[in-house]
């Protein structure tokens, strides 16, 4: 490529080019809003000056203990002030934050510690028992630091060499931290759910974290000084990057250890919460709470939801309760949400069912994501935008992971052809909005016909007695597979299996109707997603 006049004597210098990192969001907030409340945790109030100084102390203390670029700092923490500080202090030291899923068992946690080569492990004492077991199983021997939170529902014995506050005391609040030399440097490590075999380690970079945080501001329509309630676990895709997002606007983090209706309503009313995130199960918890657990509020509250499309009845219930719902979509490999159901003003004129149908679609790409599309995986060409032709949803852009740690073959397959292959099946509507139909492994093939488990679940959710539903394939001698539905009823509600089958016949084509309905507690992940692999095992055992 021949140089042009625009290529000569116009070089990158420190004056006009700096690597992107979300750490600068907190630095700016502490400078501009030093006395503004940054963190609320029970009776604790911490302003931005203190938040920034404590994060610097953590980064300094880690460096003084020999932690630097490429070292992994694992944390087993609930949604607490320490977890927020780790999102800044750990990368400030040049290290990589690995937020562990607090619901994993000891064997999987040991795998994560070993695979990530953890040098430091910070443990909330609520999780001391399982982490003691994990450390006994692991080959890794990290420095173990105990975090003692007075609001923990239970506190196990200290298992570490020192306490979190003692570690911070070793650091300098005037720490002269340095941004990464390259914005492609790793900032966090997140392990996938590991539904088959050991989980894979998804690596994020500073650039992607920065851009996703900015994308959240735009997609969540956040104004100045939002108040954000932590109903989403921060270990899940780094809380969809919201630990960094809130600092952009000088907002307030309201920490929450346990997602329970009384605590959520109390926080919303007492702190004037403006935004919260979660899976549809969190919405169901809010709207199905008994009257004595609810608190009135008279301000606008935005709820960002991902995972399965919100059922129409849940969307209607949220609207009636005063919540505005924004539907997002993404995966661990895309820093959490990377697609948003961008609401069009003309849709306000639709009836409730019409609005719900529009809102159930996943939508269009986040501003920082170059593209999301539905492609034929065999040809890598887009499927027709007809709302019917099934293809695989794929992503491309700056908020796609670096890859899987120590797994080059899985990385190559996931990023083949210049796109990230999600494994989700969907369609593209004429207006360009995408809509998920199922995971490729969750499609039910009955008599040669494809049945979307999501479509069957949506029909079940419309029944007034149904609180949760999960549909999987069950082997059938005649049809190969038929839908099998697992159902949880609302407290105090009643319904028979035949009643729900008849209900589905009124709302679905006959071949899509479940042949079996099982009333049982539905297994879910820590973020509220239904564990279809466990339902498939339950269906086999019937």
Buried (B, 14 or more C-beta within 10 A) or exposed (E): EEEEEEEEEEEEEEEEEEBBBBBBBBBBBBEEBBEBBBBBBEEEEBBBBBBBBBBBBBBBBBBBBEBEEEBBBBBBBBBBBBBBBBBBBBBBBBBBBBBBBBBBEBEBBBBBBBBBBBBBBBBBBBBBBBBBBBBEBBEBEBBBBBBBBEBBEEBBEBBBEBBBBEBBEBBBBEBEBEBBEEBEBBBBBBBBBBEEEEBBBBBBBBBBBBBBBBBBBEBBEBEEBBBBBBBBBBBBBBBBBBBBBBBBBBBBBBBBBEBBBEBBBBBBBEBBBBBBBBBBBBBBBBBBBEEEBBBEBEEEBBBBBBBBBBBBBBBBBBBEBEBBBBBBBBBBBBBBBBBBBBBEEEEEEEEEEEBBBBBBBBBBBBEBBEEBBBBEBEEBEBBEBEBEBBBBBBBBBBBBBBBBBEBEEBBEEBBEEEBBBBBBBBBBBEEEBBBBBBBBBBBBEBEEEEBBBBBBBBBBBBBEBBBBBBBBBBEBEEBBBBBBBBBBBBEEEEBEBEEBBEBBBEBBEEBBBBBBBBEEEBBBBBBBBBBBBBBBEBBEEE
